[in-house]
């Protein structure tokens, strides 16, 4: 394989890894924010 082919393969794998990392990190941050909001704003007891 040529250098260009290896560069494209590595670039593609890097892009796939970045997209997965981005979405899983965003999901974890959203989950933590929702949990923190629930702790700081308890439901009113009416």
C-alpha positions as CSV (number, residue, x, y, z in Angstrom):
1,X,0.0,0.0,0.0
2,X,1.2,3.5,-0.7
3,X,1.6,6.3,1.7
4,X,-1.5,8.0,0.5
5,X,-3.6,4.9,1.1
6,X,-2.3,4.6,4.6
7,X,-3.0,8.3,5.2
8,X,-6.6,7.9,4.1
9,X,-7.1,4.8,6.2
10,X,-5.6,6.5,9.3
11,X,-7.7,9.6,8.6
12,X,-10.9,7.6,8.3
13,X,-10.2,5.7,11.5
14,X,-9.4,8.9,13.3
15,X,-12.7,10.5,12.1
16,X,-14.7,7.5,13.2
17,X,-13.0,7.5,16.6
18,X,-13.6,11.3,17.0
19,X,-17.3,11.1,16.1
20,X,-17.9,8.2,18.6
21,X,-15.9,10.0,21.3
22,X,-17.9,13.2,20.7
23,X,-21.3,11.7,20.9
24,X,-20.5,9.5,24.0
25,X,-18.9,12.4,25.8
26,X,-21.9,14.7,24.9
27,X,-24.3,12.1,26.3
28,X,-22.3,11.7,29.5
29,X,-22.1,15.5,30.0
30,X,-25.9,15.9,29.4
31,X,-26.6,13.0,31.8
32,X,-24.4,14.7,34.5
33,X,-26.0,18.1,34.0
34,X,-29.5,16.6,34.3
35,X,-28.5,14.8,37.5
36,X,-26.9,18.0,38.9
37,X,-30.1,20.0,38.1
38,X,-32.3,17.5,39.8
39,X,-30.1,17.7,42.9
40,X,-30.1,21.5,43.0
41,X,-33.8,22.0,42.2
42,X,-35.8,19.5,44.2
43,X,-39.4,19.0,43.2
44,X,-41.9,21.2,45.1
45,X,-44.2,19.4,47.5
46,X,-47.6,20.8,46.8
